Amino acid sequence: MNIENTASLNWEEFERVEMRVGTILEVNDFPEARKPAYQLTIDFGTIIGIRKSSAQITQRYSKEVLIGRQIVAVVNFPKKQIGKFMSECLVLGAVGEQGDVVLLSPDFTIENGLRIA
């Protein structure tokens, strides 16, 4: 992707994106997904609560290593039906040339639900 050919956002548009920190509580295989993925259950704290997400992160992460890990996700996108699973947030990561995803996460353990600014 060439950054010069992408549409620019104004500040108000960026501020509408709700990126929040959450902790992964549960990880399940998602064999129905077109590409290898996990079904995640994530705690975003008392205000946002528990959300589910499908994430194509199986190349770099085992289920065991994900439990208890804090991640960053967009929590104000519309829900998306993926097979029989309803994804309620978008987990963020950097995508490599081979499609492998490296999750975005805070350097230190912080309160679930804190907003990324």
ABEGO torsion letter per residue (X at the ends): XBAAABBBBBAAAAAABBBBBBBBABBBBBAABABBBBBBBBBAEAAAEBBBBBBBAAAABBAAAABGBBBBBBAABBBBBBEABBBABBBBBBBBAAGBBBBBBBABBBBBGBBBX
